[in-house]
Amino acid sequence: MATIYMCGHGAWAPADGFIQLPPGITMTFIVDVAKVLYTDDMYKVCEGSYAGQPARVIGEAGSATRTCPNMTWTSDAPEKITECDKRIKNNPGGGVVLFPNHITKYLDNTKSIKLADFFKSYWPTAQTMVGSNANLVWACCGYVQLKSSAEGAALGVNAAQTAGKYDHVDYTGSNPILTGKVTKMG
């Protein structure tokens, strides 16, 4: 079974709903919905050294649960792609790193992709390279977009998760940027 690390930015809004995963696909979410994954932790996931356990696995063998949030997956900076590509080489379990930046040629050059569109437009091509069975590791945030504030995002609803601890994180703008206000949560 191929392991594909889906890196970049991740978000979900209730209006985006849920999708059914295709047969043979497992989605491993490093952080849960309303949790933010720090960039350094994304690098650790890629190299196989992340200290925390996945928040949830959807569609694993023997599981009847194949319903997955229709996450929005957004491109990231080239230097982060380069660093993840470097880190995956150290991962003892192997795998490949994938950013939306890698697949825009298949998706009308968009910068953000909903999981439903990823499986519809890109996955058939990817299957020819990796086979029908794959574990897709969501090494992105699970940022929840509720109601916009004056700054452009719902403030105070998301927390950063790192190695089993949580920090409260407020974000602003349509592409979340840390405002610098971090409150330790545990």
TASUL-V723954 format. One line per field, one symbol per residue. ss: DSSP state (~ for helix, > for strand, _ for the rest). phi: phi as a letter, one per 30 degrees, with the letter a starting at -180 (. if undefined). psi: psi as a letter, one per 30 degrees, with the letter a starting at -180 (. if undefined). A space follows every 10 residues. Layout:
# TASUL-V723954
ss: ???
phi: ???
psi: ???
This chain:
# TASUL-V723954
ss: _>>>>>>_>> >>_~~~_>>> ____>>>>>_ ____>>__~~ ~~~~~~~___ _____>>>__ ______>>>_ _>>>___~~~ ~~~~~~~~__ _____>>>_~ ~~~~~~____ _>>>~~~~~~ ~~~~~~~~~~ ___>>>>>>_ __>>______ ________>> >>__>>>>>> >>____>>>> >>>>__
phi: .dcbcdckcb abbeddibbc ddeicccccd cdeicccdee dedddddicd ddcedabcid eicddbdbed dcccebdedd dedddddddc dddikbcbce edcddcbhhd cbbdeededd cceeddedcc jdcacccdcb dceccccdcd djbdciccbd cbhicbcdbc cbidcebddj dbcdcl
psi: kkkkjjlbkk lkkeffallk klkfkkkjje llkgkkklee eeeeeefggk fllkelkkgl kfkfjgkkki lkkkllkefe eeeeeeefff jffalkkklf efgfffhhhl fkkkeeeeee eeeeeeefef lfkkjjjjhl lhkkjckkaf fgljkgflkk kkhglkkkkk lllfjkkkff jkkkf.
